[in-house]
Amino acid sequence: MSGITRRNFIKGASMSAVGLTMSSLLGPASALAEETPVEAVKYQGGSDMKITKITPIPCSSRWLLVKVETDAGITGWGEAGAWAWQTATAEAIKIFESNLIGEDPFRIERIWQAMQRTPHFRGIIINAAASAIDIALWDIKGKALGVPVYELLGGAARDKIRAYETTSGSTAQEVADNVKALVDEGWNHVRVRPLSDNRTDTTAAMCRKNAEMFEAIRETAGWDVDLSFEIHRQCTPIQAIEIGKAIDPYRIHFFEDPFNDIPEVARYVSEQCPVPIANGERCFNIFELANLVQNTDVAFLRPDMCTIGGITAGRKAAAFAEAHGVSIIPHNPLGPISTVAALHIDRAVHNFEVQEWPGTFGDFNAMIKGDPISVEGGYITMPEGPGLGIELVDDLAEKFPFGGMKPRWGYNEDGSVRDS
């Protein structure tokens, strides 16, 4: 490949100023201490609270919410991201509970390190469980101190959070019309799904159909809206590169997950594809994400706070991505806690790009007490209360009965297994 790549450009950059551990977030007692409703809380070296109970609550088809209770009456909410594996993750959460009862919920970094380093085995189920618990601990700490979580992460780096909505269609013009409708609603970034079908289409047909789709979108919706393209790992490496060439004339903001998350494939495709690559939504720890930004030319990292280790891991991932000139686009295909956990990271870090809005995955606002979370003019209205900023309705399991989404296997036209 001729020219200089982003990876080569920053190859000599030092990581020494970044560090992967968060510094202490709590200083001496301040006016905040006087405002907290919990008299038992102290501020140096932790709190006087103890974790008393952790409850996983499977809901609807893909949501697994987690409730962490303390002896001070403060409750924190989390959410686990291994959807389709909720029952296994719920069991892992209960196993973690046996170690966490009696622990101080303020000692988030210490608990996070214990959940990451002490299990004999690692994987998506364990880390999804750890993610939910970590998010809930940040919620508890923010509530106890009377501040939003993003204030504990260093304060607001921006005043509002840009988002994108997703659409699709059966013809190029139908997709174009759907994009135009979203633009008319105020969205300034729209993600579209492929018009092609990799089970039956040739590489040439995949290139043609998707190029025709983006041409129709630009003719109908104009050139001022940012467009991104999610093809959900439906490409071979060569197909990803060729499709990228075909759609490049239509100014695509990012090409999301065109290939399986294999390091050598990510490096090869990201160096050859002309459209910026966004990757990492299926990474389940910070080390996999670090490999993407250190050893490939991905332009955008897609951390999922409900799988990589919660808000603690999200802050670490954003820091090392920033050191490599990579921005983050948090993955968010889930419910209310997943959404607000991502928003607090978005609010606090400099290298945030745009936030996935999970509008196509169900009405999570029905789970929230009080004002809903919405998007106005392409920006999310972020809750500003202490902790995560929201509370969930009572009797979640009864109001949103668990349907049990299970893994789905797909096959290509020739009978081989389809990537998903």
Stockholm file with secondary structure:
# STOCKHOLM 1.0

chainA/1-420         MSGITRRNFIKGASMSAVGLTMSSLLGPASALAEETPVEAVKYQGGSDMKITKITPIPCSSRWLLVKVETDAGITGWGEAGAWAWQTATAEAIKIFESNLIGEDPFRIERIWQAMQRTPHFRGIIINAAASAIDIALWDIKGKALGVPVYELLGGAARDKIRAYETTSGSTAQEVADNVKALVDEGWNHVRVRPLSDNRTDTTAAMCRKNAEMFEAIRETAGWDVDLSFEIHRQCTPIQAIEIGKAIDPYRIHFFEDPFNDIPEVARYVSEQCPVPIANGERCFNIFELANLVQNTDVAFLRPDMCTIGGITAGRKAAAFAEAHGVSIIPHNPLGPISTVAALHIDRAVHNFEVQEWPGTFGDFNAMIKGDPISVEGGYITMPEGPGLGIELVDDLAEKFPFGGMKPRWGYNEDGSVRDS
#=GR chainA/1-420 SS CCSCCHHHHTTTCCCTTTCSSCCCCCCSCCHHHHHCSCTTCCCSSSCSCCEEEEEEEEETTTEEEEEEEETTSCEEEEEECCTTCHHHHHHHHHHHHHHHTTCCTTCHHHHHHHHHHSSSSCSHHHHHHHHHHHHHHHHHHHHHHTSBHHHHTTSCSCSCEEEEEEECCSSHHHHHHHHHHHHHHTCSEEEECCSSCTTTCCHHHHHHHHHHHHHHHHHHHCSSSEEEEECTTCSCHHHHHHHHHHHGGGCEEEEECCSCCCHHHHHHHHHHCSSCEEECTTCCSHHHHHHHHHHSCCSEECCCTTTTTHHHHHHHHHHHHHHTTCEECCCCCSCHHHHHHHHHHHHHCTTBCCEECCGGGCCGGGGBSSSCCCEETTEECCCCSSBTSCCBCSCHHHHSCCCCCCCCCCBCTTSCBCCC
#=GC SS_cons         CCSCCHHHHTTTCCCTTTCSSCCCCCCSCCHHHHHCSCTTCCCSSSCSCCEEEEEEEEETTTEEEEEEEETTSCEEEEEECCTTCHHHHHHHHHHHHHHHTTCCTTCHHHHHHHHHHSSSSCSHHHHHHHHHHHHHHHHHHHHHHTSBHHHHTTSCSCSCEEEEEEECCSSHHHHHHHHHHHHHHTCSEEEECCSSCTTTCCHHHHHHHHHHHHHHHHHHHCSSSEEEEECTTCSCHHHHHHHHHHHGGGCEEEEECCSCCCHHHHHHHHHHCSSCEEECTTCCSHHHHHHHHHHSCCSEECCCTTTTTHHHHHHHHHHHHHHTTCEECCCCCSCHHHHHHHHHHHHHCTTBCCEECCGGGCCGGGGBSSSCCCEETTEECCCCSSBTSCCBCSCHHHHSCCCCCCCCCCBCTTSCBCCC
//
